[in-house]
Amino acid sequence: MMVFAKSVAKKVGGKIECKRIGVAIIGLEVPHAHIHLVPLQSVSDINFEKAKLSLTSEELESIAREINS
């Protein structure tokens, strides 16, 4: 999983302006472990108590296309 996450993190970091990609492996809110890759400008960006970003489906699709290109 980490090898795959690293390859995805490199793609995300190449397309989204950030200082680095944070990694968190969490399994509390769902019944399985999963990896969060979070573009970071500062350490506070990976605080999961903060409100989540609210993006439209179109914005998410645009970001996904950019990362996959």
C-alpha positions as a Markdown table, in Angstrom:
| # | Residue | x | y | z |
|---|---|---|---|---|
| 1 | Met | 0.0 | 0.0 | 0.0 |
| 2 | Met | 2.8 | 2.4 | 0.8 |
| 3 | Val | 4.5 | 1.9 | -2.6 |
| 4 | Phe | 1.3 | 2.7 | -4.3 |
| 5 | Ala | 0.6 | 5.7 | -2.0 |
| 6 | Lys | 4.1 | 7.1 | -2.7 |
| 7 | Ser | 3.5 | 7.0 | -6.5 |
| 8 | Val | 0.1 | 8.7 | -6.0 |
| 9 | Ala | 1.6 | 11.3 | -3.6 |
| 10 | Lys | 4.3 | 12.2 | -6.3 |
| 11 | Lys | 1.5 | 12.7 | -8.9 |
| 12 | Val | -0.6 | 14.8 | -6.5 |
| 13 | Gly | 2.4 | 16.9 | -5.4 |
| 14 | Gly | 3.3 | 17.5 | -9.0 |
| 15 | Lys | -0.1 | 18.9 | -9.8 |
| 16 | Ile | -1.3 | 20.6 | -6.6 |
| 17 | Glu | 0.8 | 23.4 | -5.2 |
| 18 | Cys | 2.0 | 22.4 | -1.7 |
| 19 | Lys | 5.1 | 22.1 | 0.3 |
| 20 | Arg | 4.7 | 18.4 | 0.8 |
| 21 | Ile | 2.2 | 15.6 | 0.9 |
| 22 | Gly | 1.2 | 14.4 | 4.4 |
| 23 | Val | 0.3 | 10.7 | 5.0 |
| 24 | Ala | -2.1 | 9.4 | 7.6 |
| 25 | Ile | -3.2 | 5.9 | 8.0 |
| 26 | Ile | -6.6 | 5.8 | 9.7 |
| 27 | Gly | -9.4 | 3.3 | 10.2 |
| 28 | Leu | -11.6 | 4.8 | 12.8 |
| 29 | Glu | -14.5 | 6.2 | 10.8 |
| 30 | Val | -14.8 | 3.1 | 8.5 |
| 31 | Pro | -14.3 | -0.6 | 9.2 |
| 32 | His | -11.0 | -0.8 | 7.3 |
| 33 | Ala | -7.6 | 1.0 | 7.2 |
| 34 | His | -7.0 | 3.5 | 4.5 |
| 35 | Ile | -4.4 | 6.0 | 3.6 |
| 36 | His | -5.0 | 9.8 | 3.5 |
| 37 | Leu | -2.7 | 11.8 | 1.2 |
| 38 | Val | -3.0 | 15.4 | 2.2 |
| 39 | Pro | -1.4 | 18.3 | 0.3 |
| 40 | Leu | 0.2 | 20.5 | 3.1 |
| 41 | Gln | 1.3 | 24.1 | 3.4 |
| 42 | Ser | 1.7 | 23.7 | 7.1 |
| 43 | Val | 1.4 | 21.0 | 9.7 |
| 44 | Ser | -2.1 | 22.3 | 10.7 |
| 45 | Asp | -3.4 | 21.2 | 7.3 |
| 46 | Ile | -3.5 | 17.6 | 8.4 |
| 47 | Asn | -5.6 | 18.3 | 11.5 |
| 48 | Phe | -8.6 | 16.1 | 11.0 |
| 49 | Glu | -10.7 | 18.1 | 13.5 |
| 50 | Lys | -10.8 | 21.0 | 11.1 |
| 51 | Ala | -13.8 | 21.3 | 8.8 |
| 52 | Lys | -13.4 | 19.4 | 5.5 |
| 53 | Leu | -13.1 | 21.3 | 2.3 |
| 54 | Ser | -16.3 | 21.6 | 0.4 |
| 55 | Leu | -15.8 | 21.0 | -3.3 |
| 56 | Thr | -18.3 | 20.4 | -6.1 |
| 57 | Ser | -18.3 | 17.2 | -8.1 |
| 58 | Glu | -17.0 | 19.2 | -11.0 |
| 59 | Glu | -14.1 | 20.5 | -9.0 |
| 60 | Leu | -13.2 | 17.1 | -7.7 |
| 61 | Glu | -13.4 | 15.6 | -11.3 |
| 62 | Ser | -11.2 | 18.4 | -12.6 |
| 63 | Ile | -8.6 | 17.8 | -9.9 |
| 64 | Ala | -8.7 | 14.0 | -10.6 |
| 65 | Arg | -8.2 | 14.6 | -14.3 |
| 66 | Glu | -5.3 | 16.9 | -13.7 |
| 67 | Ile | -3.6 | 14.4 | -11.4 |
| 68 | Asn | -4.1 | 11.6 | -13.9 |
| 69 | Ser | -2.8 | 13.5 | -16.8 |
